[in-house]
Each structure stands twice: as C-alpha cells, then as structure tokens.
C-alpha cells in the first residue's frame, strides 16, 4: 500500500490529499442514492466554500446536469488553439506533435454512450466526438516491443494507461467535443481521452501526451488502489469488442 499523500495545502500541479478527495467522493455517492433534499443540503454545505477551493472539490456532487468539475491538482492552466499541443512518442517509428487544428482536420468519430463514474453517478446518452486513438497510434507506427499506452496531462499530475489492444478499440477517442459542444476547460478541454467502456477516471482530462511503452504503468488513481482494468460493472473482468 502506498503511503498517504500530504493533506497540507498544495502548490500548483501537486496532487491533493487522498483522504480529502475520497471523503468527498463518498459524499457524492451518498448524494446519488439519498433523497433530493439531502443532496441539496450537501451541495449547499460544500458550495458555501466554493470560491475558496482551488482544487474544485466543492463541485464533486452531481447536479441536475450530471457532471461536476474536479481536479487532483490545485490548479490547471488553460490551453487553446494558440498553445495546445499533443505529442505522440515513445516506442514509435514516427513521433508527432499535433495542434488543435491538426486534430480537427482528421476524420472525426461521434458516439453516444453512458458515462459512469466509479463513485456511483451516471450521465446517460452522452455524445462525444473526436479522433479515434487507433488512428493516431497507426500514424505513429507502434514498434513490435510496444504493449501499452501511457497518457499524461497538462495539469502536471494526472496519468493513465491502457494496454495497446484496449487503446485500439473503436470506442476509445481523443475527444474534442462533448454534448455537441467543444470541450470546455472544466470538462478536460480542449482535448481529453474518452474510454467509453470503462469507468470515467480512465478518460484522462487535459490530455497532452500519448506515449507507447512496453507494459502498462499504473495511473494516478491505480497507484492509490483503483483497478487498472476498469470495465464498467466488472472491473478486472473481461470485455468483448464492440460490434459497431
């Protein structure tokens, strides 16, 4: 078991304390199953300190729209058309750096799936649109020794990983749009990962790096006890390739 991270106020780019976040996630799960009045009370209690909370923890409870802003870093820089870059490197023959314009110029895939958070809340029938991750991997030319993909984020803290086979699935996107709008900052924009068949912590926000590696490296939450294989409803289980 890894030691607990510090729960003292954090500098930019450092993770928040695990107990603080998991405790608040527990309140979020409670809000899903509790009566609406109780959930409103919890939101009011947490929201009273929202302007003083740089971590975004006060936004964890799902509201009518389903999604809530949160981050494991104390602050996240904003990126746009002028300064956003996505690198694809590691065990590849053709490393590449993409701008937003580059990504938008590639064929786009739109899918509508349910979003499921590991804490219990769900947002059904959510449209996502972007470039299939497999297209970027093919363009980079994975070497025979590559067996996994590691994702890094411009918050300076969050990481995730998939096996190469998982990353090549048709329902894994480098997403540029959500709910038929460009991805806003609070939803991980301008570019995030979207892994449709897995719990939402696998869909890394503020995506900045895609690195092919020889094996899976546990991501931010896996290092803190979450499942590496996060199939919705059957974590660490087996899943079938989608037929469409």
DOKOLRO-391344 format. One record per residue (C-alpha): residue number from 0; x, y, z; residue in one letter. Coordinates in nm, 4 decimals, padded with zeros to 6 digits. Layout:
{num:NUM; X:X; Y:Y; Z:Z; residuo:A}
...
//
This chain:
{num:0; X:00.0000; Y:00.0000; Z:00.0000; residuo:X}
{num:1; X:00.1398; Y:00.3381; Z:-00.0944; residuo:X}
{num:2; X:00.1769; Y:00.5985; Z:00.1815; residuo:X}
{num:3; X:-00.0933; Y:00.8625; Z:00.2052; residuo:X}
{num:4; X:-00.0016; Y:01.1872; Z:00.0269; residuo:X}
{num:5; X:00.0161; Y:01.5080; Z:00.2260; residuo:X}
{num:6; X:-00.3093; Y:01.6810; Z:00.3077; residuo:X}
{num:7; X:-00.1465; Y:02.0203; Z:00.3579; residuo:X}
{num:8; X:-00.2280; Y:02.2983; Z:00.1086; residuo:X}
{num:9; X:-00.0659; Y:02.2086; Z:-00.2217; residuo:X}
{num:10; X:00.1361; Y:02.4056; Z:-00.4714; residuo:X}
{num:11; X:00.0314; Y:02.4253; Z:-00.8353; residuo:X}
{num:12; X:00.0474; Y:02.0915; Z:-01.0141; residuo:X}
{num:13; X:00.0736; Y:01.8780; Z:-00.6990; residuo:X}
{num:14; X:-00.1972; Y:01.6259; Z:-00.6028; residuo:X}
{num:15; X:-00.4483; Y:01.6921; Z:-00.3306; residuo:X}
{num:16; X:-00.4730; Y:01.4655; Z:-00.0269; residuo:X}
{num:17; X:-00.6284; Y:01.1244; Z:-00.0866; residuo:X}
{num:18; X:-00.8461; Y:01.1262; Z:00.2244; residuo:X}
{num:19; X:-00.9897; Y:01.4672; Z:00.1338; residuo:X}
{num:20; X:-01.0828; Y:01.3630; Z:-00.2199; residuo:X}
{num:21; X:-01.2090; Y:01.0143; Z:-00.1378; residuo:X}
{num:22; X:-01.4099; Y:01.1502; Z:00.1510; residuo:X}
{num:23; X:-01.5783; Y:01.3990; Z:-00.0769; residuo:X}
{num:24; X:-01.6316; Y:01.1290; Z:-00.3401; residuo:X}
{num:25; X:-01.8119; Y:00.9354; Z:-00.0698; residuo:X}
{num:26; X:-02.0435; Y:01.2303; Z:-00.0199; residuo:X}
{num:27; X:-02.1008; Y:01.2339; Z:-00.3946; residuo:X}
{num:28; X:-02.2037; Y:00.8700; Z:-00.3941; residuo:X}
{num:29; X:-02.4301; Y:00.9366; Z:-00.0979; residuo:X}
{num:30; X:-02.5934; Y:01.2200; Z:-00.2893; residuo:X}
{num:31; X:-02.6831; Y:00.9837; Z:-00.5706; residuo:X}
{num:32; X:-02.8754; Y:00.7429; Z:-00.3503; residuo:X}
{num:33; X:-03.0067; Y:00.9863; Z:-00.0892; residuo:X}
{num:34; X:-03.3256; Y:01.1865; Z:-00.1092; residuo:X}
{num:35; X:-03.3049; Y:01.5016; Z:-00.3252; residuo:X}
{num:36; X:-03.3396; Y:01.7215; Z:-00.0184; residuo:X}
{num:37; X:-03.0349; Y:01.5644; Z:00.1429; residuo:X}
{num:38; X:-02.8325; Y:01.6037; Z:-00.1732; residuo:X}
{num:39; X:-02.9287; Y:01.9708; Z:-00.2000; residuo:X}
{num:40; X:-02.8225; Y:02.0171; Z:00.1596; residuo:X}
{num:41; X:-02.4851; Y:01.8571; Z:00.0959; residuo:X}
{num:42; X:-02.4331; Y:02.0696; Z:-00.2135; residuo:X}
{num:43; X:-02.5219; Y:02.3816; Z:-00.0180; residuo:X}
{num:44; X:-02.2797; Y:02.2875; Z:00.2591; residuo:X}
{num:45; X:-01.9915; Y:02.2230; Z:00.0190; residuo:X}
{num:46; X:-02.0807; Y:02.5065; Z:-00.2167; residuo:X}
{num:47; X:-02.0592; Y:02.7696; Z:00.0567; residuo:X}
{num:48; X:-01.6795; Y:02.7488; Z:00.0337; residuo:X}
{num:49; X:-01.6563; Y:02.7140; Z:-00.3432; residuo:X}
{num:50; X:-01.4780; Y:03.0426; Z:-00.4041; residuo:X}
{num:51; X:-01.2103; Y:02.9415; Z:-00.1534; residuo:X}
{num:52; X:-01.1489; Y:02.5964; Z:-00.3003; residuo:X}
{num:53; X:-00.8790; Y:02.5902; Z:-00.5728; residuo:X}
{num:54; X:-00.8982; Y:02.2106; Z:-00.6028; residuo:X}
{num:55; X:-01.2528; Y:02.2032; Z:-00.7338; residuo:X}
{num:56; X:-01.3592; Y:01.9577; Z:-00.4614; residuo:X}
{num:57; X:-01.6705; Y:02.1598; Z:-00.3840; residuo:X}
{num:58; X:-01.8012; Y:02.0689; Z:-00.7284; residuo:X}
{num:59; X:-01.7872; Y:01.6936; Z:-00.6834; residuo:X}
{num:60; X:-02.1532; Y:01.6247; Z:-00.6121; residuo:X}
{num:61; X:-02.3545; Y:01.5521; Z:-00.9261; residuo:X}
{num:62; X:-02.6229; Y:01.8076; Z:-01.0020; residuo:X}
{num:63; X:-02.9099; Y:01.8011; Z:-01.2492; residuo:X}
{num:64; X:-02.6659; Y:01.8098; Z:-01.5394; residuo:X}
{num:65; X:-02.4783; Y:01.5098; Z:-01.4043; residuo:X}
{num:66; X:-02.1201; Y:01.6276; Z:-01.4463; residuo:X}
{num:67; X:-01.9198; Y:01.8085; Z:-01.1813; residuo:X}
{num:68; X:-01.5822; Y:01.9773; Z:-01.2128; residuo:X}
{num:69; X:-01.2918; Y:01.8380; Z:-01.0159; residuo:X}
{num:70; X:-00.9165; Y:01.8041; Z:-01.0415; residuo:X}
{num:71; X:-00.6415; Y:01.6271; Z:-00.8488; residuo:X}
{num:72; X:-00.4151; Y:01.9302; Z:-00.8992; residuo:X}
{num:73; X:-00.4543; Y:02.2585; Z:-00.7153; residuo:X}
{num:74; X:-00.4772; Y:02.4496; Z:-01.0452; residuo:X}
{num:75; X:-00.4767; Y:02.3703; Z:-01.4159; residuo:X}
{num:76; X:-00.3544; Y:02.6064; Z:-01.6904; residuo:X}
{num:77; X:-00.5888; Y:02.6904; Z:-01.9758; residuo:X}
{num:78; X:-00.4936; Y:02.5849; Z:-02.3293; residuo:X}
{num:79; X:-00.6399; Y:02.6990; Z:-02.6606; residuo:X}
{num:80; X:-00.5765; Y:02.6965; Z:-03.0356; residuo:X}
{num:81; X:-00.2638; Y:02.9026; Z:-02.9929; residuo:X}
{num:82; X:-00.0755; Y:02.6978; Z:-02.7343; residuo:X}
{num:83; X:-00.2258; Y:02.3488; Z:-02.7186; residuo:X}
{num:84; X:-00.0021; Y:02.0622; Z:-02.8266; residuo:X}
{num:85; X:-00.0474; Y:01.6834; Z:-02.8140; residuo:X}
{num:86; X:00.2625; Y:01.4669; Z:-02.8505; residuo:X}
{num:87; X:00.2694; Y:01.1022; Z:-02.9568; residuo:X}
{num:88; X:00.6025; Y:00.9395; Z:-02.8789; residuo:X}
{num:89; X:00.7753; Y:00.6510; Z:-02.7027; residuo:X}
{num:90; X:00.8073; Y:00.3155; Z:-02.8786; residuo:X}
{num:91; X:00.7064; Y:00.4518; Z:-03.2197; residuo:X}
{num:92; X:00.8794; Y:00.4969; Z:-03.5549; residuo:X}
{num:93; X:00.7224; Y:00.8347; Z:-03.6311; residuo:X}
{num:94; X:00.6782; Y:01.0597; Z:-03.3259; residuo:X}
{num:95; X:00.4462; Y:01.3518; Z:-03.3912; residuo:X}
{num:96; X:00.3114; Y:01.6655; Z:-03.2286; residuo:X}
{num:97; X:-00.0436; Y:01.7765; Z:-03.3083; residuo:X}
{num:98; X:-00.2040; Y:02.1184; Z:-03.2776; residuo:X}
{num:99; X:-00.5778; Y:02.1591; Z:-03.2300; residuo:X}
{num:100; X:-00.6077; Y:02.2451; Z:-03.5980; residuo:X}
{num:101; X:-00.4254; Y:01.9219; Z:-03.6865; residuo:X}
{num:102; X:-00.6630; Y:01.7135; Z:-03.4757; residuo:X}
{num:103; X:-00.9724; Y:01.8864; Z:-03.6128; residuo:X}
{num:104; X:-00.8549; Y:01.8175; Z:-03.9677; residuo:X}
{num:105; X:-00.8545; Y:01.4410; Z:-03.9096; residuo:X}
{num:106; X:-01.1667; Y:01.2245; Z:-03.9610; residuo:X}
{num:107; X:-01.3985; Y:01.2642; Z:-03.6618; residuo:X}
{num:108; X:-01.5998; Y:00.9889; Z:-03.4928; residuo:X}
{num:109; X:-01.9146; Y:01.0642; Z:-03.2916; residuo:X}
{num:110; X:-02.0542; Y:00.8195; Z:-03.0389; residuo:X}
{num:111; X:-02.3279; Y:00.8381; Z:-02.7783; residuo:X}
{num:112; X:-02.2646; Y:00.6329; Z:-02.4655; residuo:X}
{num:113; X:-02.3406; Y:00.6415; Z:-02.0948; residuo:X}
{num:114; X:-02.0757; Y:00.7979; Z:-01.8713; residuo:X}
{num:115; X:-02.0299; Y:00.6059; Z:-01.5466; residuo:X}
{num:116; X:-01.8307; Y:00.7397; Z:-01.2518; residuo:X}
{num:117; X:-01.6781; Y:00.4887; Z:-01.0116; residuo:X}
{num:118; X:-01.8428; Y:00.6782; Z:-00.7233; residuo:X}
{num:119; X:-02.1898; Y:00.5877; Z:-00.8485; residuo:X}
{num:120; X:-02.3249; Y:00.8735; Z:-01.0578; residuo:X}
{num:121; X:-02.4050; Y:00.8247; Z:-01.4247; residuo:X}
{num:122; X:-02.4835; Y:01.0538; Z:-01.7185; residuo:X}
{num:123; X:-02.6745; Y:00.8555; Z:-01.9832; residuo:X}
{num:124; X:-02.6622; Y:00.9069; Z:-02.3593; residuo:X}
{num:125; X:-02.3683; Y:01.1491; Z:-02.3665; residuo:X}
{num:126; X:-02.2324; Y:01.2427; Z:-02.7105; residuo:X}
{num:127; X:-01.8552; Y:01.2533; Z:-02.7544; residuo:X}
{num:128; X:-01.6742; Y:01.3372; Z:-03.0761; residuo:X}
{num:129; X:-01.3095; Y:01.3225; Z:-03.1748; residuo:X}
{num:130; X:-01.0326; Y:01.1222; Z:-03.3383; residuo:X}
{num:131; X:-01.0110; Y:00.7516; Z:-03.2767; residuo:X}
{num:132; X:-00.6981; Y:00.6888; Z:-03.0723; residuo:X}
{num:133; X:-00.6132; Y:00.3972; Z:-03.3003; residuo:X}
{num:134; X:-00.5703; Y:00.6412; Z:-03.5901; residuo:X}
{num:135; X:-00.3015; Y:00.8362; Z:-03.4024; residuo:X}
{num:136; X:-00.1290; Y:00.5144; Z:-03.2977; residuo:X}
{num:137; X:-00.1264; Y:00.3868; Z:-03.6550; residuo:X}
{num:138; X:00.0124; Y:00.7168; Z:-03.7824; residuo:X}
{num:139; X:00.2946; Y:00.6985; Z:-03.5276; residuo:X}
{num:140; X:00.3864; Y:00.3393; Z:-03.6167; residuo:X}
{num:141; X:00.3991; Y:00.1311; Z:-03.2994; residuo:X}
{num:142; X:00.7145; Y:-00.0771; Z:-03.2657; residuo:X}
{num:143; X:00.6917; Y:-00.4539; Z:-03.2041; residuo:X}
{num:144; X:00.8009; Y:-00.4055; Z:-02.8430; residuo:X}
{num:145; X:00.5094; Y:-00.1703; Z:-02.7662; residuo:X}
{num:146; X:00.2401; Y:-00.3261; Z:-02.5486; residuo:X}
{num:147; X:00.0739; Y:-00.0334; Z:-02.3725; residuo:X}
{num:148; X:-00.0055; Y:00.3373; Z:-02.3943; residuo:X}
{num:149; X:00.0583; Y:00.5927; Z:-02.1204; residuo:X}
{num:150; X:-00.1317; Y:00.9223; Z:-02.1098; residuo:X}
{num:151; X:-00.0083; Y:01.2415; Z:-01.9472; residuo:X}
{num:152; X:-00.1953; Y:01.5642; Z:-01.8853; residuo:X}
{num:153; X:-00.1066; Y:01.9322; Z:-01.8777; residuo:X}
{num:154; X:-00.2260; Y:01.9649; Z:-01.5198; residuo:X}
{num:155; X:00.1198; Y:01.8236; Z:-01.4422; residuo:X}
{num:156; X:-00.0187; Y:01.5482; Z:-01.2188; residuo:X}
{num:157; X:-00.2704; Y:01.3097; Z:-01.3729; residuo:X}
{num:158; X:-00.1670; Y:00.9993; Z:-01.5681; residuo:X}
{num:159; X:-00.3461; Y:00.6970; Z:-01.7096; residuo:X}
{num:160; X:-00.2607; Y:00.3829; Z:-01.9083; residuo:X}
{num:161; X:-00.4242; Y:00.1261; Z:-02.1341; residuo:X}
{num:162; X:-00.2956; Y:-00.1880; Z:-02.2951; residuo:X}
{num:163; X:-00.2273; Y:-00.1429; Z:-02.6659; residuo:X}
{num:164; X:-00.5220; Y:-00.3683; Z:-02.7502; residuo:X}
{num:165; X:-00.7538; Y:-00.1612; Z:-02.5292; residuo:X}
{num:166; X:-00.6246; Y:00.1629; Z:-02.6820; residuo:X}
{num:167; X:-00.7008; Y:00.0354; Z:-03.0331; residuo:X}
{num:168; X:-01.0690; Y:-00.0244; Z:-02.9576; residuo:X}
{num:169; X:-01.3184; Y:00.1556; Z:-03.1795; residuo:X}
{num:170; X:-01.4804; Y:00.3179; Z:-02.8738; residuo:X}
{num:171; X:-01.1692; Y:00.4968; Z:-02.7448; residuo:X}
{num:172; X:-01.1371; Y:00.8571; Z:-02.8608; residuo:X}
{num:173; X:-00.9081; Y:01.1538; Z:-02.8357; residuo:X}
{num:174; X:-01.2125; Y:01.3722; Z:-02.7781; residuo:X}
{num:175; X:-01.2530; Y:01.7335; Z:-02.8910; residuo:X}
{num:176; X:-01.6260; Y:01.7714; Z:-02.8296; residuo:X}
{num:177; X:-01.8795; Y:01.6599; Z:-02.5682; residuo:X}
{num:178; X:-02.2569; Y:01.7063; Z:-02.5698; residuo:X}
{num:179; X:-02.2197; Y:01.8551; Z:-02.9205; residuo:X}
{num:180; X:-02.0012; Y:02.1424; Z:-02.7993; residuo:X}
{num:181; X:-01.6270; Y:02.1993; Z:-02.7984; residuo:X}
{num:182; X:-01.4780; Y:02.0629; Z:-02.4780; residuo:X}
{num:183; X:-01.4582; Y:02.3357; Z:-02.2175; residuo:X}
{num:184; X:-01.1792; Y:02.3614; Z:-01.9651; residuo:X}
{num:185; X:-01.3832; Y:02.2157; Z:-01.6776; residuo:X}
{num:186; X:-01.4535; Y:01.9013; Z:-01.8812; residuo:X}
{num:187; X:-01.0860; Y:01.8497; Z:-01.9662; residuo:X}
{num:188; X:-01.0661; Y:02.0629; Z:-02.2783; residuo:X}
{num:189; X:-00.9573; Y:02.1414; Z:-02.5252; residuo:X}
{num:190; X:-00.8700; Y:01.7696; Z:-02.5631; residuo:X}
{num:191; X:-00.9333; Y:01.4737; Z:-02.3347; residuo:X}
{num:192; X:-00.9227; Y:01.0975; Z:-02.3562; residuo:X}
{num:193; X:-01.2574; Y:00.9172; Z:-02.3716; residuo:X}
{num:194; X:-01.2602; Y:00.5441; Z:-02.2928; residuo:X}
{num:195; X:-01.6277; Y:00.4598; Z:-02.3387; residuo:X}
{num:196; X:-01.6417; Y:00.1069; Z:-02.1867; residuo:X}
{num:197; X:-01.4501; Y:00.1939; Z:-01.8681; residuo:X}
{num:198; X:-01.5185; Y:00.3991; Z:-01.5578; residuo:X}
{num:199; X:-01.4670; Y:00.7676; Z:-01.6181; residuo:X}
{num:200; X:-01.1380; Y:00.8006; Z:-01.4285; residuo:X}
{num:201; X:-00.9751; Y:00.6257; Z:-01.7261; residuo:X}
{num:202; X:-01.0842; Y:00.9146; Z:-01.9518; residuo:X}
{num:203; X:-00.7993; Y:01.1490; Z:-01.8638; residuo:X}
{num:204; X:-00.8745; Y:01.5207; Z:-01.8815; residuo:X}
{num:205; X:-00.6431; Y:01.7886; Z:-02.0265; residuo:X}
{num:206; X:-00.4609; Y:01.5360; Z:-02.2434; residuo:X}
{num:207; X:-00.1133; Y:01.6413; Z:-02.3572; residuo:X}
{num:208; X:00.0912; Y:01.3248; Z:-02.4106; residuo:X}
{num:209; X:00.0443; Y:00.9780; Z:-02.5604; residuo:X}
{num:210; X:00.3476; Y:00.7576; Z:-02.5042; residuo:X}
{num:211; X:00.3793; Y:00.3980; Z:-02.6188; residuo:X}
{num:212; X:00.5505; Y:00.1791; Z:-02.3602; residuo:X}
{num:213; X:00.6382; Y:-00.1873; Z:-02.3264; residuo:X}
{num:214; X:00.3877; Y:-00.2530; Z:-02.0465; residuo:X}
{num:215; X:00.1084; Y:-00.0832; Z:-01.8541; residuo:X}
{num:216; X:00.2191; Y:00.1701; Z:-01.5949; residuo:X}
{num:217; X:-00.0441; Y:00.2288; Z:-01.3246; residuo:X}
{num:218; X:-00.2026; Y:00.5723; Z:-01.3468; residuo:X}
{num:219; X:-00.2736; Y:00.8306; Z:-01.0772; residuo:X}
{num:220; X:-00.5701; Y:00.6503; Z:-00.9210; residuo:X}
{num:221; X:-00.4365; Y:00.2991; Z:-00.9798; residuo:X}
{num:222; X:-00.1379; Y:00.3917; Z:-00.7653; residuo:X}
{num:223; X:-00.3933; Y:00.4703; Z:-00.4955; residuo:X}
{num:224; X:-00.5893; Y:00.1469; Z:-00.5145; residuo:X}
{num:225; X:-00.8212; Y:00.1746; Z:-00.8144; residuo:X}
{num:226; X:-00.8445; Y:-00.1072; Z:-01.0717; residuo:X}
{num:227; X:-00.6104; Y:-00.0877; Z:-01.3699; residuo:X}
{num:228; X:-00.8731; Y:-00.2594; Z:-01.5862; residuo:X}
{num:229; X:-01.1826; Y:-00.0526; Z:-01.5156; residuo:X}
{num:230; X:-01.4576; Y:-00.2110; Z:-01.7245; residuo:X}
{num:231; X:-01.7909; Y:-00.0675; Z:-01.6166; residuo:X}
{num:232; X:-01.9720; Y:-00.3141; Z:-01.3934; residuo:X}
{num:233; X:-01.6959; Y:-00.5713; Z:-01.3961; residuo:X}
{num:234; X:-01.3607; Y:-00.4163; Z:-01.3155; residuo:X}
{num:235; X:-01.0691; Y:-00.6533; Z:-01.3677; residuo:X}
{num:236; X:-01.3026; Y:-00.8665; Z:-01.5786; residuo:X}
{num:237; X:-01.3173; Y:-00.9430; Z:-01.9472; residuo:X}
{num:238; X:-01.4953; Y:-00.7407; Z:-02.2121; residuo:X}
{num:239; X:-01.5959; Y:-00.8046; Z:-02.5720; residuo:X}
{num:240; X:-01.5005; Y:-00.5870; Z:-02.8650; residuo:X}
{num:241; X:-01.7979; Y:-00.3707; Z:-02.9677; residuo:X}
{num:242; X:-01.9721; Y:-00.4699; Z:-03.2881; residuo:X}
{num:243; X:-02.0446; Y:-00.1157; Z:-03.4020; residuo:X}
//
